[in-house]
Amino acid sequence: MTTDILNQSSSWLANHESLIIQYVVNATAALLTFVIGYCLAIIISRTVVTILNKRKLDATISYFVGQLLKYVIIIMTIIATLGYLGVQTASFVALIGAAGLAIGLSLQGSLSNFASGLLLVLFRPVRKGELATINGILGTVDSIHLFSTILITPDNKMAVIPNASALSGNIINFSRTGSRRIDLEIGVSYQSDLKKTREVIIQVLETEDRILKNPAYTVGIIALADSSVNFVVRPWVKTPDYWSVYFDLTERIKLALDKAGIIIPFPQREVRIINENHP
């Protein structure tokens, strides 16, 4: 019995020797093709990104192009690999097209994100490293991927925003113009000398070197509130200096007003009780 099985196996191997060798060769070629193609996709992608960066192209565009190129090469590698395994690539490409159409109809949101990613890279409302608010989220642009945009918030959280939402929503870019205006509102009591208050505030502004000369700062009364006269202080600074100057000015103006004897009042309400039965 055992001898018969061995004889049959030997006979089968002898009859199909060329087929087995061909299959092993094709499988090996397919494996090598996939490994080499995948490695080339990564190498070419990184090389293209490096070249584009050296030519001082925007980092957002170079990263996006590198990612797109990598996935295109990987797809071509998969098709070539299947060809070595005996799969009819023409039929496979047609199948991919049909499947892509079906998937595209069911994943319109993803296609919209991809198209929006292309538009974000093309029109560049934001770039890598810029501070922006996208859909109400404030952060530094880390990268723009094929389907999403990554922001790093001031408290070091990562926000992932779909590209379609980013493009269809509001985008406020704080870095593009290079300067920002600080808006401070300071209330002083109605008994305070308003001219002296203005002079004290201006003196603080004049001694702050980080405030830009052009555009010039603005100091004026903006409101007569219930318990205070409100001054608005609007100096211009370079974007990177915004928060440091904001905090420093708030503290220095408060200390200067205290030194000058100018009162910053607490909210207060005067209540009078009328006794109608009083003779």
C-alpha positions as a Python dict, from the first residue, in 0.01 Angstrom:
ca = {
    (1, 'M'): (0, 0, 0),
    (2, 'T'): (274, 242, 101),
    (3, 'T'): (476, 144, -205),
    (4, 'D'): (180, 219, -433),
    (5, 'I'): (136, 566, -282),
    (6, 'L'): (505, 644, -325),
    (7, 'N'): (496, 521, -683),
    (8, 'Q'): (191, 733, -761),
    (9, 'S'): (349, 1039, -599),
    (10, 'S'): (672, 990, -791),
    (11, 'S'): (478, 946, -1111),
    (12, 'W'): (274, 1260, -1048),
    (13, 'L'): (584, 1464, -969),
    (14, 'A'): (756, 1333, -1281),
    (15, 'N'): (458, 1421, -1499),
    (16, 'H'): (415, 1766, -1348),
    (17, 'E'): (779, 1853, -1287),
    (18, 'S'): (787, 2138, -1535),
    (19, 'L'): (459, 2277, -1401),
    (20, 'I'): (586, 2272, -1042),
    (21, 'I'): (913, 2438, -1139),
    (22, 'Q'): (725, 2702, -1334),
    (23, 'Y'): (493, 2768, -1038),
    (24, 'V'): (785, 2799, -795),
    (25, 'V'): (965, 3035, -1033),
    (26, 'N'): (651, 3246, -1078),
    (27, 'A'): (581, 3254, -703),
    (28, 'T'): (940, 3357, -634),
    (29, 'A'): (925, 3623, -904),
    (30, 'A'): (593, 3750, -765),
    (31, 'L'): (736, 3772, -413),
    (32, 'L'): (1050, 3950, -531),
    (33, 'T'): (843, 4186, -747),
    (34, 'F'): (623, 4282, -454),
    (35, 'V'): (912, 4329, -211),
    (36, 'I'): (1121, 4528, -460),
    (37, 'G'): (821, 4734, -573),
    (38, 'Y'): (720, 4815, -216),
    (39, 'C'): (1073, 4918, -125),
    (40, 'L'): (1102, 5127, -441),
    (41, 'A'): (772, 5299, -359),
    (42, 'I'): (906, 5409, -21),
    (43, 'I'): (1250, 5506, -156),
    (44, 'I'): (1112, 5700, -454),
    (45, 'S'): (852, 5871, -236),
    (46, 'R'): (1114, 5987, 15),
    (47, 'T'): (1353, 6090, -263),
    (48, 'V'): (1088, 6301, -434),
    (49, 'V'): (999, 6467, -104),
    (50, 'T'): (1367, 6543, -37),
    (51, 'I'): (1418, 6688, -387),
    (52, 'L'): (1107, 6904, -363),
    (53, 'N'): (1209, 7028, -18),
    (54, 'K'): (1558, 7118, -145),
    (55, 'R'): (1396, 7324, -418),
    (56, 'K'): (1213, 7510, -140),
    (57, 'L'): (874, 7386, -251),
    (58, 'D'): (608, 7408, 18),
    (59, 'A'): (642, 7115, 260),
    (60, 'T'): (268, 7045, 240),
    (61, 'I'): (284, 6993, -137),
    (62, 'S'): (599, 6780, -128),
    (63, 'Y'): (455, 6551, 141),
    (64, 'F'): (124, 6513, -44),
    (65, 'V'): (296, 6436, -376),
    (66, 'G'): (523, 6183, -205),
    (67, 'Q'): (229, 6001, -47),
    (68, 'L'): (32, 5997, -372),
    (69, 'L'): (331, 5864, -569),
    (70, 'K'): (395, 5591, -312),
    (71, 'Y'): (41, 5453, -334),
    (72, 'V'): (39, 5464, -716),
    (73, 'I'): (362, 5258, -729),
    (74, 'I'): (225, 5010, -474),
    (75, 'I'): (-91, 4957, -681),
    (76, 'M'): (116, 4902, -997),
    (77, 'T'): (336, 4657, -803),
    (78, 'I'): (32, 4457, -690),
    (79, 'I'): (-94, 4433, -1048),
    (80, 'A'): (249, 4314, -1170),
    (81, 'T'): (267, 4061, -884),
    (82, 'L'): (-71, 3914, -974),
    (83, 'G'): (44, 3885, -1336),
    (84, 'Y'): (330, 3654, -1227),
    (85, 'L'): (77, 3441, -1039),
    (86, 'G'): (-122, 3382, -1356),
    (87, 'V'): (-399, 3631, -1296),
    (88, 'Q'): (-513, 3805, -1613),
    (89, 'T'): (-413, 4162, -1538),
    (90, 'A'): (-639, 4310, -1805),
    (91, 'S'): (-939, 4143, -1647),
    (92, 'F'): (-809, 4238, -1305),
    (93, 'V'): (-778, 4604, -1403),
    (94, 'A'): (-1132, 4596, -1538),
    (95, 'L'): (-1244, 4432, -1214),
    (96, 'I'): (-1066, 4701, -1014),
    (97, 'G'): (-1240, 4966, -1221),
    (98, 'A'): (-1582, 4813, -1161),
    (99, 'A'): (-1508, 4763, -793),
    (100, 'G'): (-1371, 5115, -769),
    (101, 'L'): (-1692, 5253, -918),
    (102, 'A'): (-1903, 5054, -673),
    (103, 'I'): (-1686, 5150, -379),
    (104, 'G'): (-1675, 5510, -496),
    (105, 'L'): (-2054, 5531, -496),
    (106, 'S'): (-2067, 5391, -144),
    (107, 'L'): (-1775, 5599, -19),
    (108, 'Q'): (-1852, 5937, -170),
    (109, 'G'): (-1730, 6102, 149),
    (110, 'S'): (-1383, 5950, 113),
    (111, 'L'): (-1360, 6056, -251),
    (112, 'S'): (-1472, 6403, -149),
    (113, 'N'): (-1196, 6409, 114),
    (114, 'F'): (-940, 6304, -149),
    (115, 'A'): (-1055, 6571, -396),
    (116, 'S'): (-1058, 6829, -118),
    (117, 'G'): (-704, 6727, -25),
    (118, 'L'): (-592, 6801, -380),
    (119, 'L'): (-757, 7143, -366),
    (120, 'L'): (-599, 7219, -28),
    (121, 'V'): (-257, 7138, -171),
    (122, 'L'): (-325, 7330, -493),
    (123, 'F'): (-464, 7652, -343),
    (124, 'R'): (-272, 7629, -13),
    (125, 'P'): (-497, 7819, 230),
    (126, 'V'): (-277, 7662, 498),
    (127, 'R'): (75, 7521, 493),
    (128, 'K'): (277, 7295, 718),
    (129, 'G'): (387, 7480, 1032),
    (130, 'E'): (129, 7759, 1009),
    (131, 'L'): (-106, 7848, 1294),
    (132, 'A'): (-468, 7830, 1184),
    (133, 'T'): (-823, 7769, 1296),
    (134, 'I'): (-997, 7503, 1086),
    (135, 'N'): (-1361, 7428, 1161),
    (136, 'G'): (-1326, 7599, 1496),
    (137, 'I'): (-1013, 7404, 1598),
    (138, 'L'): (-700, 7610, 1666),
    (139, 'G'): (-365, 7447, 1602),
    (140, 'T'): (-44, 7428, 1404),
    (141, 'V'): (-73, 7248, 1069),
    (142, 'D'): (130, 6927, 1101),
    (143, 'S'): (49, 6767, 764),
    (144, 'I'): (-213, 6732, 491),
    (145, 'H'): (-277, 6367, 405),
    (146, 'L'): (-477, 6219, 117),
    (147, 'F'): (-799, 6219, 321),
    (148, 'S'): (-740, 6433, 629),
    (149, 'T'): (-553, 6731, 771),
    (150, 'I'): (-361, 6701, 1098),
    (151, 'L'): (-349, 6988, 1347),
    (152, 'I'): (-149, 7002, 1671),
    (153, 'T'): (-343, 7210, 1923),
    (154, 'P'): (-173, 7451, 2169),
    (155, 'D'): (-213, 7191, 2446),
    (156, 'N'): (-35, 6931, 2226),
    (157, 'K'): (-340, 6732, 2116),
    (158, 'M'): (-364, 6590, 1765),
    (159, 'A'): (-678, 6690, 1576),
    (160, 'V'): (-769, 6494, 1261),
    (161, 'I'): (-998, 6693, 1032),
    (162, 'P'): (-1148, 6538, 714),
    (163, 'N'): (-1029, 6735, 413),
    (164, 'A'): (-1384, 6789, 287),
    (165, 'S'): (-1483, 6945, 620),
    (166, 'A'): (-1168, 7158, 624),
    (167, 'L'): (-1231, 7293, 275),
    (168, 'S'): (-1605, 7350, 314),
    (169, 'G'): (-1570, 7514, 658),
    (170, 'N'): (-1403, 7832, 772),
    (171, 'I'): (-1022, 7854, 768),
    (172, 'I'): (-851, 8136, 959),
    (173, 'N'): (-477, 8154, 896),
    (174, 'F'): (-287, 8349, 1163),
    (175, 'S'): (61, 8303, 1016),
    (176, 'R'): (28, 8406, 654),
    (177, 'T'): (31, 8785, 707),
    (178, 'G'): (315, 8780, 960),
    (179, 'S'): (151, 9014, 1212),
    (180, 'R'): (-148, 9012, 1446),
    (181, 'R'): (-341, 9271, 1641),
    (182, 'I'): (-382, 9236, 2016),
    (183, 'D'): (-721, 9346, 2150),
    (184, 'L'): (-728, 9444, 2517),
    (185, 'E'): (-1029, 9601, 2689),
    (186, 'I'): (-955, 9773, 3020),
    (187, 'G'): (-1218, 9929, 3244),
    (188, 'V'): (-1149, 10216, 3486),
    (189, 'S'): (-1381, 10386, 3732),
    (190, 'Y'): (-1597, 10684, 3633),
    (191, 'Q'): (-1407, 10895, 3887),
    (192, 'S'): (-1072, 10830, 3714),
    (193, 'D'): (-891, 11093, 3509),
    (194, 'L'): (-944, 10963, 3155),
    (195, 'K'): (-662, 11166, 3000),
    (196, 'K'): (-419, 11042, 3263),
    (197, 'T'): (-539, 10686, 3208),
    (198, 'R'): (-473, 10718, 2837),
    (199, 'E'): (-125, 10860, 2901),
    (200, 'V'): (-35, 10574, 3137),
    (201, 'I'): (-144, 10312, 2883),
    (202, 'I'): (46, 10485, 2600),
    (203, 'Q'): (358, 10504, 2816),
    (204, 'V'): (345, 10126, 2866),
    (205, 'L'): (301, 10071, 2492),
    (206, 'E'): (589, 10302, 2404),
    (207, 'T'): (829, 10106, 2625),
    (208, 'E'): (741, 9770, 2466),
    (209, 'D'): (993, 9705, 2186),
    (210, 'R'): (799, 9412, 2039),
    (211, 'I'): (509, 9634, 1935),
    (212, 'L'): (525, 9727, 1566),
    (213, 'K'): (545, 10091, 1461),
    (214, 'N'): (345, 10026, 1146),
    (215, 'P'): (52, 9977, 1171),
    (216, 'A'): (34, 10210, 1468),
    (217, 'Y'): (-139, 10108, 1788),
    (218, 'T'): (-481, 10242, 1889),
    (219, 'V'): (-594, 10355, 2235),
    (220, 'G'): (-946, 10490, 2287),
    (221, 'I'): (-1269, 10471, 2485),
    (222, 'I'): (-1492, 10201, 2341),
    (223, 'A'): (-1780, 10184, 2589),
    (224, 'L'): (-1943, 10349, 2890),
    (225, 'A'): (-2032, 10035, 3083),
    (226, 'D'): (-2250, 9997, 3394),
    (227, 'S'): (-1962, 10038, 3640),
    (228, 'S'): (-1661, 10139, 3429),
    (229, 'V'): (-1531, 10341, 3138),
    (230, 'N'): (-1379, 10087, 2900),
    (231, 'F'): (-1062, 10161, 2707),
    (232, 'V'): (-965, 9951, 2405),
    (233, 'V'): (-593, 9893, 2346),
    (234, 'R'): (-495, 9756, 2004),
    (235, 'P'): (-122, 9720, 1931),
    (236, 'W'): (21, 9518, 1640),
    (237, 'V'): (291, 9255, 1693),
    (238, 'K'): (464, 8982, 1497),
    (239, 'T'): (264, 8660, 1499),
    (240, 'P'): (517, 8458, 1705),
    (241, 'D'): (517, 8733, 1973),
    (242, 'Y'): (138, 8750, 2007),
    (243, 'W'): (76, 8563, 2331),
    (244, 'S'): (392, 8672, 2512),
    (245, 'V'): (317, 9040, 2441),
    (246, 'Y'): (-51, 8987, 2526),
    (247, 'F'): (31, 8851, 2872),
    (248, 'D'): (306, 9105, 2941),
    (249, 'L'): (94, 9405, 2841),
    (250, 'T'): (-198, 9292, 3054),
    (251, 'E'): (24, 9268, 3360),
    (252, 'R'): (223, 9587, 3295),
    (253, 'I'): (-85, 9801, 3227),
    (254, 'K'): (-247, 9677, 3549),
    (255, 'L'): (66, 9758, 3753),
    (256, 'A'): (104, 10100, 3586),
    (257, 'L'): (-258, 10193, 3658),
    (258, 'D'): (-221, 10086, 4021),
    (259, 'K'): (94, 10297, 4056),
    (260, 'A'): (-85, 10599, 3907),
    (261, 'G'): (-375, 10557, 4150),
    (262, 'I'): (-623, 10473, 3875),
    (263, 'I'): (-891, 10233, 3996),
    (264, 'I'): (-1008, 9931, 3797),
    (265, 'P'): (-1354, 9882, 3951),
    (266, 'F'): (-1542, 9566, 4032),
    (267, 'P'): (-1891, 9534, 3886),
    (268, 'Q'): (-2129, 9703, 4129),
    (269, 'R'): (-2493, 9799, 4143),
    (270, 'E'): (-2652, 10071, 4354),
    (271, 'V'): (-2979, 9965, 4520),
    (272, 'R'): (-3212, 10215, 4685),
    (273, 'I'): (-3497, 10101, 4909),
    (274, 'I'): (-3788, 10339, 4924),
    (275, 'N'): (-4014, 10307, 5227),
    (276, 'E'): (-4355, 10428, 5116),
    (277, 'N'): (-4490, 10417, 5474),
    (278, 'H'): (-4227, 10661, 5602),
    (279, 'P'): (-4396, 10974, 5740),
}
